[in-house]
Amino acid sequence: MNQRTKSIIAYLVATMMSVIFSANICKAGQAAPYTKDAYVKIEQAHKDCKLPSSNGSATPLEKQKASIKSFREIFAFAGYDFDATIRKIAYDLKNNPESIPRDSENVATMVLVLMSYMKSQCEYEHLDCLDLFDSQTSESIKWLWGNTGFKP
């Protein structure tokens, strides 16, 4: 294979990957629904996403930022918005708790467990992790931490 052919192939692969990734990002403004399909997509995205390994010399705050960024990237790769999903769960628990499935394999349970883990890490490291979210999402997280059984 000559250099020109290699360049063309590399360009086509990069273009295809860009189109696939941007198609997922374009859908990423929506909260994940409480369906088995959404749960499976997020689980698969977690397996498929190539996330950077943690930096051993990073500060606790940098590690927390990296974790939240990873959650956002995984949800975006699956076609959903992590922060919008948090807000939706808090809203539904406040206003329509029957809409949230009670089985263990659903997006709401997954996010509540992540939020509980994040809270325990932030408390252990004495960090204000709510500053890492916009005000609406931060308020939703505070409500979840104070009103659900998912507490450290």
C-alpha positions as a printed Julia matrix, in Angstrom:
152×3 Matrix{Float64}:
   0.0    0.0    0.0
   1.49   3.34  -0.98
   1.51   6.47   1.19
  -1.34   8.12  -0.74
  -3.63   5.12  -0.19
  -2.76   5.03   3.52
  -3.56   8.74   3.81
  -6.92   8.3    2.09
  -7.83   5.36   4.33
  -6.8    7.28   7.46
  -8.89  10.27   6.32
 -11.94   8.07   5.66
 -11.66   6.32   9.03
 -11.29   9.65  10.86
 -14.29  11.08   8.98
 -16.44   8.03   9.76
 -15.51   8.13  13.44
 -16.27  11.85  13.56
 -19.72  11.31  12.02
 -20.53   8.44  14.38
 -19.36  10.34  17.45
 -21.13  13.57  16.48
 -24.36  11.64  15.83
 -24.26  10.41  19.43
 -23.38  13.87  20.77
 -26.26  15.45  18.82
 -28.7   13.21  20.72
 -26.94  13.78  24.0
 -29.14  16.68  25.15
 -31.84  14.36  26.4
 -32.15  12.56  29.7
 -31.89   8.8   29.59
 -35.28   7.09  29.83
 -35.93   4.43  32.47
 -35.87   1.6   29.97
 -33.84  -1.58  29.81
 -32.62  -0.43  26.38
 -31.19   2.81  27.81
 -29.57   0.9   30.67
 -27.93  -1.52  28.22
 -26.75   1.35  25.98
 -25.07   3.07  28.92
 -23.49  -0.18  30.11
 -22.21  -0.83  26.59
 -20.94   2.73  26.26
 -19.02   2.23  29.5
 -17.34  -0.82  27.97
 -16.73   0.83  24.58
 -15.54   4.28  25.68
 -11.8    4.67  25.81
 -11.5    6.78  28.93
  -8.12   8.0   30.13
  -6.65   6.19  33.1
  -6.54   8.07  36.35
  -3.52  10.19  37.07
  -1.9    9.03  40.31
  -0.53  12.5   41.03
  -3.87  14.25  40.53
  -5.45  16.08  43.44
  -8.71  14.71  44.9
 -10.61  17.53  43.17
  -8.98  16.74  39.82
  -9.88  13.07  40.26
 -13.5   13.99  41.04
 -13.65  16.27  37.98
 -12.25  13.43  35.86
 -14.87  11.0   37.22
 -17.73  13.36  36.45
 -16.29  14.04  32.99
 -16.14  10.27  32.43
 -19.79   9.84  33.47
 -20.76  12.62  31.07
 -18.77  11.08  28.23
 -20.21   7.62  28.79
 -23.77   8.95  28.8
 -23.06  11.09  25.72
 -21.58   8.08  23.92
 -24.85   6.26  24.66
 -26.8    9.25  23.32
 -27.88  10.8   26.6
 -27.04  13.74  28.84
 -25.78  12.79  32.31
 -26.76  16.07  33.97
 -30.22  16.08  32.35
 -30.71  12.52  33.61
 -29.87  13.6   37.18
 -32.37  16.47  36.95
 -35.05  14.18  35.5
 -34.63  11.6   38.26
 -34.89  14.26  40.98
 -37.95  15.8   39.31
 -39.67  12.44  38.9
 -38.92  11.33  42.45
 -40.43  14.58  43.74
 -43.43  14.75  41.43
 -44.11  11.33  39.96
 -42.26   8.61  41.91
 -44.37   5.87  40.32
 -42.66   6.6   36.99
 -39.36   5.23  38.27
 -38.97   1.46  38.0
 -38.19  -0.45  41.17
 -35.92  -3.05  39.57
 -32.18  -2.81  40.08
 -31.21  -2.66  36.41
 -32.45   0.75  35.4
 -30.9    4.14  34.74
 -32.35   5.76  37.86
 -30.78   3.2   40.18
 -27.49   3.44  38.3
 -27.38   7.23  38.66
 -28.47   7.16  42.31
 -25.67   4.73  43.12
 -23.17   6.96  41.26
 -24.44  10.0   43.18
 -24.1    8.15  46.48
 -20.55   7.11  45.61
 -19.71  10.66  44.56
 -21.1   12.03  47.82
 -19.06   9.63  49.93
 -15.89  10.48  47.99
 -16.52  14.22  48.28
 -17.21  13.99  52.0
 -14.14  11.83  52.57
 -11.92  14.31  50.69
 -13.75  17.38  52.12
 -14.66  18.63  48.63
 -17.63  20.69  47.49
 -18.43  18.57  44.45
 -21.66  20.43  43.76
 -19.53  23.25  42.32
 -18.69  20.89  39.45
 -22.29  21.08  38.17
 -24.54  23.86  36.95
 -26.95  25.31  39.51
 -30.0   23.29  38.39
 -28.15  19.99  38.46
 -26.5   20.91  41.75
 -29.92  21.58  43.32
 -31.19  18.25  41.99
 -28.21  16.42  43.46
 -28.71  18.11  46.84
 -32.35  17.03  46.8
 -31.4   13.46  45.87
 -28.79  13.27  48.62
 -31.29  14.5   51.18
 -34.35  12.54  50.1
 -33.34   9.12  48.84
 -32.15   5.98  50.54
 -28.88   6.16  48.63
 -26.75   7.77  51.32
 -23.22   6.8   52.27
